[in-house]
Each structure stands twice: as C-alpha cells, then as structure tokens.
C-alpha cells in the first residue's frame, strides 16, 4: 500500500473485498488503467467485486466502438465502473450515468467525483415516465431491477423514457451502454428515436425480459448485431447502426 492506494492481482483482490470491505462504508481504493489513463475507484462488499472484474479484468466494454464519441449514455451505471472505463477510454466524451438504486449511488458519485464530464442521473429508465418500484437489496447492486426478484425489496424511484434521456443529453448519442436487469425490452421498445444512437452495447437478460429474445432484437431494425455469450442464456449485445439508417 502506498499513499492509501492498493495494488493487487485479481485473485487477491477478490479475497480482500470478501473479507474486509464490509467494514469500510465506501470500499477499498484501487487504481485502474485504461489505455494510458488512470483512475482510482472504490470496491465495496457484495456484487462490487464481480462488477469490477467484468469491467476492468474481463474488459467487457473493450470493443471496436466509435473512435471519438462525443456523447455516451450509461444506463444502469451501478457503482460507476463502466462510467469510469468509458471516461478513461474516451476522455472528451460527455457521459450521462443513470443509476436509481440508492445503495449504489454513494459509490457511483464517489467514483466519478473527479470526472467533470460525467453527469449522474438518479432516474430508472423504463417504458414510461413516472414513479415505480425498483427491487433492490443490500450487497446485490448488480441485481436491482424494475421486475420483482427473490430476496429484493421494492423502493420507489422516479422513471423516465429513453427518448427523454436522449433529449437531456442534447440529442444523438454515439454510445449507449445498458445493463438493466430485464428492463431493456420495455425501454427500447417504447423508444421512437433509437436510430439517433450509433452503437448500443449491453447485457441482455433472456431470463428476465418478458418476451423472447428474437422480439427484443427487433427493436434494433437498421442495426448490425453481434452477440457474445456471458453467463447461462445471457449475452452482451453490440448493435451498430448501419450506414444510411439514421
């Protein structure tokens, strides 16, 4: 440890987080690197270690995306690892990070506090704006969902549509990342402005969305789709807008 920062290989990091981070409200500080850029993020108890591994060890968003994006929307930002990754990878981009789970917000805000181009938004994206129950649980920040799940407790949150999020971001978006535990179908099915986005990248949850995957993917007419398996039936979908579609 030097200057309060921890440098550890991934396997030791997992053990450290499991056995000690529950005693630290905001988590352990760890340095991460994307390209030539560095940042310090906090890794707490529960699902933080898994989210950290996916983003910074597995590099699940290290894909051929637009070289110089100006606008990125991160839907389901969790505690901010994906937001930090995109901020390091694309330092000139403005990023809107959406995370409605109150338990995740403290670390999200802490992890992006030095990133002037990031705006944290507390609404849950859904098919309609209003108030709705978000099902969440202590230490299960990656499982928060608009749909009931075993062991999670409902909390009332504000909702907004994807088209409203696009308007807030100022119009077209270059990259939209999503990881919203089954709400992806209603969010994108309700939109009339998907072609305003160049690239979508996110995890699809066939076990949680209310329609077959083939119906969900029909939302992305005019896009070239690439699928990468993750866990069970779930997969990362990359949807790239075909030239002349917008």
N, C-alpha and C positions, 0 to 999 in steps of 0.2 A: 504494500500500500504506500502510495506517495501522494502527499497533498490531499489526502482524503479520497483518492480515486483507487479503484480496484481493477487490476489486470489479471484475468483468469481464463484458462481454457474452458471450453463449453461444458465439459462433464463436471468439472469442479464448481462451475457457476451454478449448475442445477442443484448440487448438494448444498451449497451455501444458501441459495434462495430458499430451499425447502426447510432448512433447519434454523435459519436465523432471521429471515426478512420479516416474519410475522411480528417481530419485536420492534421493527422500525416502520413508522407510520407511512413514510413516503418511499421506502425501499432503498436498496443499495445503489450508490452511484457507479456507473460503468461507462467507460469510454468506448464509443463505436466509430467505425470508419467506413465511409462510402466514397470510393474513388480516392481523392487526395484530401477530402474534408473529414473533420472530426466533430463529434458532439458528445456530451455527457447525458446519459439517460438514467432514470431510476427504475430498478427492477424489484418489485414487491412480491408478496406472497400470492398463493393461488395460481391463477392462469397466466400471470405475468411472464413466467419463465418460458411457457410454451409460445406465447406471442413473440417474445424476444427471439427465441430460436427460429421461428418461421421467417421473421423479417431480416435478422442480421446474420444468422448462421446458415439457414437454408436459402436466404436471399430470394424469397418467393416473388418479389417485385422487380428483380433484376432481369428485365425483359427488354426486347427491342421496341421501345416506345418512342414518341416524338423527341427529337434531339433537343429542341429548345422550347418546351412548353411554357406558356405564359400564365395559364390558369389550371389549377388542379383542385378537384373536389374529392375529399376523403370521407366516404360515408361509412360510419362505423369505425371511428378512429381509435376506439378503445383507450389505452393509456398513452397513445401518441407515437408508438414505434414506427408505424407506417408513415405518419406525417413527418417525423424526423428524417426517415430514409428518403422520402421524396424531396424534402427540403435540402438535404445534403447533395442528392443526385442532380437536382435542378434548382440551384440557388437563386435564379432570377424569377422563378415562378411564384405567383400568389397562390396560397393554399387555404381553402376553407375546410376545416376539420369538424365533422359532425359526430357528436357523442352525447347521447341522452342519459346514460347510466350515471347517477350521482356518485357512485362508488369509484368510477373510473376518472371522473372529471378532475379531481385534485392532482393526480399524477399526470394526466394529459396536460393540464395547464402548466405544471412544473416542468415537464419535459420540453415544452415548446416556448417557455417564457423568454428565451433569448432569440427567438426566431421572429423577427419583425414582420415577415411576410405571411405569417400564419394567423388566421382568424378562427377562434374556437366558437362553435355554434352548438347550443345545447338541445336543439330540437331533434326528434326522431323523424327520419323521412318515412313517409307512408303514402298510401293512395289518396289521402285527403288531409287537409289542414284541420287542426282542432286540438282536442285533448284525448289521450288514450293511455291505456295501461301498458307499461313496459315491465316485462317479467325479468327480474334481476336477482342476484344472490351474492352474498359476501364471498370473495375469493373466486367467483365464477364470472368475471367480467367479460370473458370471451363468449359466454353463453347467453348474454342478455338478448331478449327477443320480444317482438310485439305479439308473439304467439305463446300461449301457456306451455310451460315445460316443467317437468317434475323437479321439485326442490327449489323452484324460484318463486319469489314473492312479487306481486304486482305493485308498481309505483306509478302514479300519474305523471305523465310528461306531455309537453307540447309537441305537436306534429306539424309537418309541412310537406308539400309535394316536391318532387324532383324539379319540376318546372319552376317552382318558387325559389328553389336553391340556385338554379341557373340564373334567374333574374338577380338574385342577391349577389352572385359572383360577377355580374356585369355582362352576361350573355354567353357566347360559345365557350366551351371548356375543352382543353386539349386532352386531359386525362381525368377520368372518373374511376376511383378505386372504391369497391364496395365489399363489405363483409358484414351482413346484417341479419344473419341467422334466420333465413326463410322469408324475410320481407322483400327480397329482391324482386319477386314477381309483381307484387302489387305496386311497388314503387315505379318500376319501369313500364309496366303495362298501362298505368294511368297517365304516363307522360305523352305529350304531343310534340316534344322537342328533342327526342333522342339524337336525331342527326346533327344537332348542334355540338355533339361531342365527337372528338376524333378517335379516342380509344377508351374503352371500358376494360378494367381488369379487376377481377374479384372472385371470391369463393362462392360457388353455387351449392345449395343445400337441398338435394332432391328429397331427403327425408323430412324436410320441414316446409318446403313450398307447397301450396295447396293444389298444384296442377302438375301434370307430367313435364319432365324436362323439355320435351320437344315443344310444348306450348310456351314454356318460359323463353326458349331461344327464339321463338317467332317475334319476340319484342324487338330483336335486332335485325330487322329487314334492312338490307343495304350494307351490312357489315360482313366481313370475313371473320369466321370464328375459329379459334384454336382452343383445344381443351387439354388440360394437364391434370391427371388424377392426383388426389391428395390422400384422403382418408375415407375408406369404405366407398360409398357411392358419390361422395363429394368430389368436386374438382374445381380447379381455377380456370375461369373462362377469360380469354382475351378476345375482345371484339374490336376490330379495326374498320373504320369507315372506309368503304370503297370509293375511289376517285369518282367525282361527279354525282355522288349521292346527296350531299348536303344541299 
